[in-house]
Amino acid sequence: MLEPPASAVLVEAFANTVDVEEAHDEIATPAGLADWLKDRGLLASPGEISTEAHQNYVTFRAGIREELGAHVGDTPDAELLAAADRVLAAHPVLVTARGALTPAAELPAERRPLAALAIAWSELVTTGDAARLKRCAEHTCGWAFWDVSKNRSRRWCSMKVCGNRNKSRSYASRQRQTIEPPVGRDPGEQGM
């Protein structure tokens, strides 16, 4: 089984701070975001996160989730991606002498974790591993997951749940099409 790199684990966890199915958002408030960042060691002190900084994290998360959806064939919302890019442009990173990326020193403490998340995403894109991080194709779920399939073809977070839902709907749709008469024709009419 292919283990995800630390950068994938972090980006996946960030994308999954919103649970579409349960209508729950771990980072819906600045305080919730601060707790989430602190729990992952990204924020040293649990200081306050400004409303503007909070909105930047939420915008970046929306952009990441759009990209993850594109990995299963969804068409990403260009406006959400552009908004995420604008947020990232305001969060510079530096290249160290050893070639590592690091959040710029001048960034306020509340914004450094966003730069760290961007660096994690950048690592995945650079290595090609971003293609293994996907958003479930079952839109009522939308859970981010690491695709462990050999050919990177997995579309659902769980074949037993989301994949089964999708296949059941497709089967039911095909059954309705074979049972229902064509529109505009009387079921008793014989074809001529």
N, C-alpha and C positions, 0 to 999 in steps of 0.2 A: 504494500500500500504506500502510495506516495504521500509523504508527510509535508504539510504546508510550511513554508519558511515563516520565521517570526513576523516578517512584514505582512504576510498574507493573513496571519492570525489576527494581527492588530487591525488591518483594514476591514476584514470580515466582521470583527466585533463592532467596529465603528458603524459599518453599514447596517448591522443588526440591532442598533440601538432603537430602531423603530420596528415594531411588530405590527404589520398590516392586518393580519388575521385577528389579533387581539385588540387592535386599535390602542396600542400603548407605545409611548415614546419615552425612553429613559432619559433623554436629554431635552425634554420639552421646555425646561426652565434653565436659566443660568446656574442655579444651585444644583440641579440634576446633572448638568454638564460638568460642573466642577467636581462633583462626587465621582462621576464616571472616569474623568481624567486622573483624579487622585488615585482611584482604585487600580489603575493601570500603570502607575508610576510616571505619568506624563506631566503631572502638576505637583510640584514639591509642596507647596502650601495650599490649603483649601481656600485661598482668598476668593474674593468675589470676581465673577466674570461679568463684564459689562454686557448690556443688551446688544450692542453693536457686535461685539466679539462673538456672543452666543449666536447671533444671526449668521455670522460668517461660517461657523461650524456647521450649522444646519444647511446652509447653501452648499457647502462643500460636500456634505453627506448626500444631498440630493443629486449632485453631479456624479459622484461615485456610483450611486445606485443606478443611475441612467446608464453609465458605462457597463456595469455588471449585467444589466438587462440586455444590452447589445450583444453580450457574449452568448445569449441564448436566442438571438434572432429578433429581439425587439428593436424598433427604430427609436433611438434616443431623442429626447427633446432638446433641440439645439439651444434653446433659450436657457434651460437649466445648466447645460454644459458651459455655455458662455458665462453665465453668472458665477459658476464654480471657478472658471479660469480667472475672472476678475478678482475674486477673493484671493486666489493663490498669488496673483501678481502683487498683492499688498503684503505678502508674507515671504520675504526673501530668505534664501538659504545660502550658505557659504560652502565652498569646497576646502577641506583641510589639506595640509601638506601631504597627507597620506592618501588623498583622493576621496575621503569620506564626505558625505553631505551632512551639514548640521544647521539648525536654525540660526539665523543671524542674531548676533549678540544684542543688537539694538531693539529687537522685538520685545515688547512687554511680556512678562511671565504668562499672562493669560492667553497670549497668541503663539507662544513657542510650541505648544502641543499641536496646534494646527499645522505648523510648518513640519513638525515631526511626522504627522499623518501623511502629509504631502510627500515627504521623503520616502516613507514606506510604500506609498502607491507608485512613486517613480521607480523604486527598486524593482517592483513587480513588472512594470511596463518594460523596463530596460532588459530584464532577464527573460521576458516572454511569459513569465508565470502569471501575469494578469489574466491571460486567457483561461486559466483554470479557476479563477474566482468568478463566480456567476451569481445572478439573482434568479431565483426559482421562476421558471416559465409559467407556473400557475399563479396568475395575477392576484388571486385572493390570498395568496401566501406571501410571495415576494421576498422570501428569506434568502440571505446570501449564504453561499456554500462553496467549499473547495471541491472541485471536480477531480476525483481520484481515478476516473476511467482512463485506460491506456490511450485512447484516441481523442480524449477531451470532448466527448459527445454527450455527456450527461446534461439533461435539461431541467430536472426537478431536484429539489433538495432531498426528497424521499420518494422512491418509486412506489412504496407501499401506500403512501398517503396522496401526495400531489400528483404523481404520475398516474395512479389509479383513478383519481378524480377526472383527470383529463381524458384518459382512455375510455372511462365510463360515459362521459359526455359525448365523445366522438361516436361511440357505439350506439348510444340512444338516438343521436342525430341521424345516423345511417338507417336505423330501424324505422324512424318516423318517415324518412324519405321513401322507403320501400313500401310502407303501408298506406301512406296518404296518396290520394289520387292527384294527378297534376292539376294545378290551379286552372280554373275556367272550364273544366270538363266535368260532366255528370258521371258519378261512379258507375251508373248503369249503362252508359254509352259504350258501344262497341267501336273499336277503331276501324276506320275504313280506309 
